[in-house]
Amino acid sequence: MTLLQHHELQPFWDLAGAQVKIKALEIALSKSLFDLLLSPSTVEGVAYHESFVSSLNAKNTEIWLDLLWSMGCLEKTVEEKAQYSTSEMAKRYLVKSSLLDCSQAITFRFQTLKGFADQFEQILDWSDQDRGVDPSSNMAPLWANAAKAQIFQEQRSVMVPALNKIIDLVISITDGLLCAESDLEKMHFLDLGGGPGLASLALAKRFPDATGVVFDFPETVEVAGDNILAAGVQSRVSVQSGDLNITQPEGVFDLIWCSSVLHFLDNADATIARIARLLKTNGILLILHAEQTFEKNHCARVLPFYLPMVMKGNYLPRQGEIPEMLNRHGINLIMTEEIVCFPMAPVWLHFGRKLA
């Protein structure tokens, strides 16, 4: 029985404790602990494991393992000499051999957000000239490297399952009147700012007669091209490259998937106008984007991840801005839905169709 409720300072104490949890998980990933504990082991079996450069202190190892157990990363038996093993969640996302491995992506997020936190006070003093968005020439190679590792992992493990549920939702919510599944079978789609191109591969797998294009920076579409080739769909999915600030894909499309692209562009409204021109009449636009809303709890989940980009000059739309732009450029908004199961933070899905 709990006699007293949590103190209102508890969220701030939790923030302090989170730093220890982050370090505990970083060490576990660096030591491949979750791969090691695919076979159950005692504390001593972990502390003195031959794969470690040097042995660990057994007592300290036990409390480290207990912390990871409390975080849902490990399972623990109840006997006196407890056995620890990798949890089902960790088997899915934290084991290097898993098809859904996200260990590099998680480590990357820890490191980049810590890097920002170390500069936070300095950035508060920046002038408007200091906070300009990095030019695309600087961003392109970084984005390509990310597409090979952390973005690939997050797309594969989180975004692709979300995409398939979104397609189901789009079909069901229109009750077949506006978007029957047969309308999508032979579609020509665009994965705009597609990174490693896994959204395109998911669409190509779900709709075997569909064709598509991945558009991104030249360095990044090389990564997407390798993934397309590995999937054996190069006859149906191609790549185009350019900087969306100054160029746009060639062709017209039945469906455009545009996930978190507007953050990195000079003019969101001009980009929406170009997207509208790329859609066929009655074509479908699925645009997903983190937004700053008027709801406190929502902002608490979004701003820690996007505040670093915004403070450096990137775009985070406020609630209602994207629907206004869609309407202004001839795209009829059919549905807006919050998608909480998405990398890092919730996004808003705006589903629209181009008017005749």
C-alpha positions as CSV (number, residue, x, y, z in Angstrom):
1,M,0.0,0.0,0.0
2,T,1.3,3.4,-0.9
3,L,0.7,5.9,1.9
4,L,1.9,9.0,0.1
5,Q,1.8,10.0,-3.5
6,H,4.9,10.9,-5.5
7,H,6.4,14.3,-4.6
8,E,6.0,16.9,-7.3
9,L,9.8,17.0,-7.5
10,Q,9.9,13.3,-8.6
11,P,10.1,14.1,-12.3
12,F,13.3,16.0,-11.7
13,W,14.9,13.3,-9.6
14,D,14.0,10.9,-12.4
15,L,15.9,13.1,-14.8
16,A,19.0,12.8,-12.6
17,G,18.6,9.0,-12.4
18,A,18.2,8.8,-16.1
19,Q,21.9,9.7,-16.6
20,V,22.8,6.6,-14.7
21,K,20.4,4.4,-16.8
22,I,21.9,5.8,-20.0
23,K,25.4,5.0,-18.9
24,A,24.4,1.5,-17.7
25,L,22.9,0.8,-21.1
26,E,25.8,2.3,-23.1
27,I,28.2,0.0,-21.2
28,A,26.0,-3.0,-21.8
29,L,25.9,-2.4,-25.5
30,S,29.6,-1.7,-25.7
31,K,30.3,-5.1,-24.0
32,S,27.7,-6.9,-26.1
33,L,26.1,-8.0,-22.8
34,F,22.7,-8.8,-24.4
35,D,24.3,-11.1,-26.9
36,L,26.3,-12.8,-24.1
37,L,23.1,-13.3,-22.0
38,L,21.2,-15.1,-24.7
39,S,22.4,-18.0,-22.6
40,P,21.5,-17.4,-18.9
41,S,24.4,-16.7,-16.6
42,T,25.1,-15.9,-13.0
43,V,26.7,-12.7,-11.8
44,E,30.1,-14.4,-11.6
45,G,29.7,-15.7,-15.1
46,V,29.2,-12.2,-16.4
47,A,31.9,-10.5,-14.2
48,Y,34.6,-13.0,-15.2
49,H,33.6,-13.6,-18.8
50,E,36.5,-14.3,-21.1
51,S,35.3,-11.8,-23.7
52,F,35.9,-8.9,-21.4
53,V,39.3,-7.2,-21.5
54,S,39.5,-7.5,-17.8
55,S,37.3,-9.0,-15.1
56,L,34.6,-6.9,-13.4
57,N,33.9,-6.5,-9.7
58,A,31.2,-9.1,-9.0
59,K,29.3,-7.1,-6.4
60,N,29.2,-4.0,-8.6
61,T,28.3,-6.2,-11.6
62,E,25.3,-7.6,-9.7
63,I,23.8,-4.1,-9.0
64,W,24.5,-3.1,-12.7
65,L,22.6,-6.2,-13.9
66,D,19.8,-5.5,-11.5
67,L,19.4,-1.9,-12.9
68,L,19.2,-3.3,-16.4
69,W,16.6,-5.8,-15.1
70,S,14.6,-3.0,-13.7
71,M,14.8,-1.2,-17.1
72,G,13.2,-4.3,-18.8
73,C,16.5,-5.3,-20.6
74,L,17.1,-8.5,-18.6
75,E,15.2,-11.3,-17.0
76,K,16.2,-12.6,-13.5
77,T,15.4,-15.8,-11.7
78,V,14.5,-15.8,-8.0
79,E,16.9,-18.5,-6.6
80,E,19.8,-17.5,-4.3
81,K,22.3,-17.6,-7.2
82,A,20.1,-15.7,-9.6
83,Q,20.5,-16.3,-13.3
84,Y,20.3,-13.3,-15.7
85,S,19.2,-13.5,-19.3
86,T,18.3,-11.1,-22.1
87,S,14.6,-10.0,-22.1
88,E,12.4,-10.6,-25.0
89,M,12.4,-6.8,-25.8
90,A,16.2,-6.8,-25.7
91,K,16.3,-9.8,-28.0
92,R,14.3,-7.9,-30.5
93,Y,16.1,-4.6,-30.4
94,L,19.4,-4.8,-28.5
95,V,21.1,-8.0,-29.9
96,K,23.4,-7.5,-32.8
97,S,22.2,-10.6,-34.6
98,S,18.5,-9.5,-34.5
99,L,16.8,-8.4,-37.7
100,L,15.4,-5.5,-35.6
101,D,18.6,-4.5,-33.9
102,C,18.6,-0.8,-32.9
103,S,21.7,-0.8,-30.7
104,Q,23.7,1.6,-32.9
105,A,20.7,3.9,-33.3
106,I,20.2,4.1,-29.5
107,T,23.9,4.8,-28.9
108,F,23.9,7.5,-31.6
109,R,20.8,9.2,-30.0
110,F,22.5,9.2,-26.6
111,Q,25.7,10.7,-27.9
112,T,24.2,13.4,-30.1
113,L,21.8,14.6,-27.4
114,K,24.6,14.6,-24.8
115,G,26.7,16.6,-27.3
116,F,23.9,19.2,-27.6
117,A,23.4,19.3,-23.9
118,D,27.0,20.2,-23.4
119,Q,26.6,23.2,-25.8
120,F,23.1,24.2,-24.6
121,E,24.1,27.3,-22.7
122,Q,26.5,28.4,-25.4
123,I,23.8,28.0,-28.1
124,L,21.4,30.2,-26.1
125,D,23.8,33.1,-26.8
126,W,24.0,32.6,-30.5
127,S,23.0,35.4,-32.8
128,D,20.5,34.8,-35.7
129,Q,23.5,34.5,-38.0
130,D,25.1,31.8,-35.9
131,R,22.0,29.6,-36.0
132,G,21.6,29.2,-39.7
133,V,20.8,25.7,-40.9
134,D,23.9,23.8,-42.2
135,P,24.1,24.0,-46.0
136,S,23.1,20.9,-47.8
137,S,26.7,20.4,-48.9
138,N,27.7,19.9,-45.3
139,M,24.6,17.8,-44.4
140,A,24.6,15.4,-47.3
141,P,27.6,13.2,-46.3
142,L,26.4,13.1,-42.6
143,W,23.0,12.0,-43.7
144,A,24.4,9.3,-46.0
145,N,26.5,7.9,-43.1
146,A,23.4,7.9,-40.9
147,A,21.4,6.1,-43.6
148,K,23.9,3.2,-43.4
149,A,23.6,2.8,-39.6
150,Q,21.2,4.4,-37.1
151,I,18.6,5.7,-39.6
152,F,18.6,2.3,-41.3
153,Q,18.0,0.6,-38.0
154,E,15.2,2.9,-36.9
155,Q,13.5,2.7,-40.3
156,R,13.7,-1.1,-40.3
157,S,12.6,-1.6,-36.7
158,V,10.1,1.2,-36.1
159,M,9.1,3.1,-39.2
160,V,8.4,0.2,-41.5
161,P,5.9,-1.4,-39.1
162,A,4.3,2.0,-38.6
163,L,4.1,2.5,-42.4
164,N,2.2,-0.8,-42.8
165,K,-0.3,0.2,-40.1
166,I,-0.7,3.6,-41.7
167,I,-1.6,2.0,-45.0
168,D,-4.1,-0.2,-43.2
169,L,-5.5,2.9,-41.5
170,V,-5.8,5.0,-44.7
171,I,-7.6,2.2,-46.4
172,S,-10.0,1.5,-43.5
173,I,-10.8,5.1,-42.6
174,T,-11.9,5.9,-46.1
175,D,-14.0,2.7,-46.2
176,G,-12.8,1.9,-49.7
177,L,-14.5,4.9,-51.2
178,L,-11.5,7.1,-51.6
179,C,-8.7,4.6,-51.3
180,A,-9.4,0.9,-51.9
181,E,-6.4,-1.4,-51.7
182,S,-6.8,-2.1,-55.4
183,D,-6.1,1.6,-56.0
184,L,-2.6,1.1,-54.7
185,E,-1.8,-2.2,-56.3
186,K,-0.2,-0.7,-59.5
187,M,0.6,2.7,-58.0
188,H,3.8,4.7,-58.8
189,F,5.0,6.1,-55.4
190,L,7.7,8.5,-54.2
191,D,9.7,8.1,-51.0
192,L,10.7,11.7,-50.5
193,G,13.9,12.2,-48.4
194,G,13.8,8.4,-48.1
195,G,17.3,7.9,-46.6
196,P,18.1,4.2,-46.9
197,G,14.9,3.6,-48.8
198,L,13.2,1.1,-46.5
199,A,9.8,2.7,-46.8
200,S,10.0,2.1,-50.6
201,L,11.1,-1.5,-50.0
202,A,8.1,-2.0,-47.6
203,L,5.7,-0.6,-50.2
204,A,7.2,-2.7,-53.0
205,K,6.9,-5.8,-50.9
206,R,3.3,-5.1,-50.0
207,F,2.2,-4.1,-53.5
208,P,4.2,-6.4,-55.9
209,D,2.9,-4.5,-59.0
210,A,3.8,-1.1,-57.7
211,T,6.8,1.0,-58.8
212,G,8.5,3.7,-57.0
213,V,11.3,6.2,-56.6
214,V,13.5,7.1,-53.6
215,F,14.7,10.8,-53.7
216,D,17.5,12.1,-51.5
217,F,21.0,13.6,-51.6
218,P,23.3,11.8,-54.1
219,E,25.4,10.3,-51.4
220,T,22.3,8.9,-49.6
221,V,20.6,7.4,-52.7
222,E,23.8,5.3,-53.2
223,V,22.9,3.7,-49.9
224,A,19.3,3.3,-50.9
225,G,20.4,1.9,-54.2
226,D,22.4,-0.8,-52.5
227,N,19.4,-1.8,-50.3
228,I,17.2,-1.9,-53.4
229,L,19.6,-4.1,-55.2
230,A,20.0,-6.4,-52.1
231,A,16.1,-6.7,-52.0
232,G,16.0,-7.6,-55.7
233,V,13.4,-5.0,-56.6
234,Q,15.7,-2.8,-58.8
235,S,13.3,-3.4,-61.8
236,R,10.5,-1.6,-59.9
237,V,12.2,0.8,-57.5
238,S,14.8,3.4,-58.7
239,V,16.6,6.3,-57.2
240,Q,16.8,10.0,-58.1
241,S,19.0,12.5,-56.3
242,G,19.2,16.2,-55.6
243,D,18.7,18.9,-53.0
244,L,15.0,19.4,-52.5
245,N,15.6,23.1,-51.8
246,I,16.5,23.7,-55.4
247,T,15.5,20.5,-57.4
248,Q,12.7,18.1,-57.3
249,P,12.0,14.5,-58.5
250,E,11.0,13.8,-62.1
251,G,7.6,12.3,-62.8
252,V,4.2,12.3,-61.3
253,F,3.1,10.0,-58.5
254,D,0.0,8.2,-57.2
255,L,1.3,8.3,-53.6
256,I,4.0,10.3,-51.9
257,W,5.5,9.3,-48.5
258,C,7.2,12.3,-46.9
259,S,8.5,11.6,-43.4
260,S,10.3,14.3,-41.4
261,V,11.6,16.1,-44.4
262,L,10.5,19.7,-43.8
263,H,12.9,20.0,-40.8
264,F,15.9,20.3,-43.2
265,L,14.5,22.6,-45.9
266,D,14.7,26.4,-46.4
267,N,11.0,27.0,-47.1
268,A,8.4,24.5,-46.0
269,D,5.5,26.2,-47.9
270,A,7.5,26.2,-51.2
271,T,8.3,22.5,-50.6
272,I,4.6,21.6,-50.1
273,A,3.8,23.5,-53.3
274,R,6.4,21.4,-55.2
275,I,5.0,18.2,-53.6
276,A,1.5,19.1,-54.8
277,R,2.7,19.4,-58.4
278,L,4.3,16.0,-58.2
279,L,0.9,14.3,-57.3
280,K,-1.5,13.1,-59.9
281,T,-5.1,14.2,-59.6
282,N,-6.6,12.3,-56.6
283,G,-3.0,11.2,-55.7
284,I,-2.3,10.5,-52.0
285,L,0.0,12.4,-49.8
286,L,1.2,10.9,-46.5
287,I,3.2,13.5,-44.7
288,L,4.5,12.7,-41.2
289,H,6.1,15.4,-39.1
290,A,6.9,16.2,-35.5
291,E,5.1,19.4,-34.4
292,Q,5.0,21.7,-31.5
293,T,1.4,21.7,-30.2
294,F,-0.5,23.5,-27.6
295,E,-0.6,20.5,-25.3
296,K,2.0,20.4,-22.5
297,N,2.5,16.6,-22.3
298,H,2.9,16.3,-26.0
299,C,5.6,19.0,-26.0
300,A,7.3,17.2,-23.2
301,R,7.7,14.1,-25.5
302,V,8.7,16.1,-28.6
303,L,10.9,19.1,-27.6
304,P,13.8,17.2,-26.0
305,F,14.5,15.6,-29.3
306,Y,13.8,18.5,-31.7
307,L,14.8,21.5,-29.6
308,P,18.5,21.0,-30.6
309,M,17.6,21.2,-34.3
310,V,15.3,24.2,-33.8
311,M,17.9,26.1,-31.8
312,K,20.4,25.6,-34.6
313,G,17.9,26.9,-37.2
314,N,15.9,23.9,-38.4
315,Y,12.1,24.0,-38.8
316,L,9.6,22.5,-36.4
317,P,6.0,23.3,-37.5
318,R,3.5,24.5,-35.0
319,Q,0.1,22.8,-34.7
320,G,-2.0,23.6,-37.7
321,E,0.7,24.9,-40.0
322,I,1.0,21.8,-42.3
323,P,-2.8,21.5,-42.9
324,E,-2.9,25.2,-43.8
325,M,-0.1,24.7,-46.3
326,L,-1.8,21.6,-47.8
327,N,-5.1,23.4,-48.2
328,R,-3.3,26.4,-49.8
329,H,-1.7,24.2,-52.4
330,G,-4.8,22.1,-53.5
331,I,-4.4,19.1,-51.2
332,N,-7.6,18.1,-49.5
333,L,-6.9,17.0,-45.9
334,I,-8.8,13.8,-45.2
335,M,-7.3,12.8,-41.9
336,T,-4.9,14.0,-39.3
337,E,-3.8,11.4,-36.7
338,E,-1.1,11.3,-34.0
339,I,1.4,8.5,-34.5
340,V,3.1,7.7,-31.2
341,C,4.9,4.6,-32.3
342,F,7.6,6.4,-34.3
343,P,11.4,6.9,-33.9
344,M,12.2,9.2,-31.0
345,A,9.0,11.1,-30.5
346,P,5.3,11.3,-31.7
347,V,4.6,12.7,-35.2
348,W,1.4,13.8,-36.8
349,L,0.2,12.0,-39.9
350,H,-1.6,14.2,-42.4
351,F,-3.3,12.2,-45.1
352,G,-4.5,14.3,-48.1
353,R,-5.5,13.9,-51.7
354,K,-4.9,16.3,-54.5
355,L,-8.0,18.0,-55.8
356,A,-8.9,17.8,-59.4
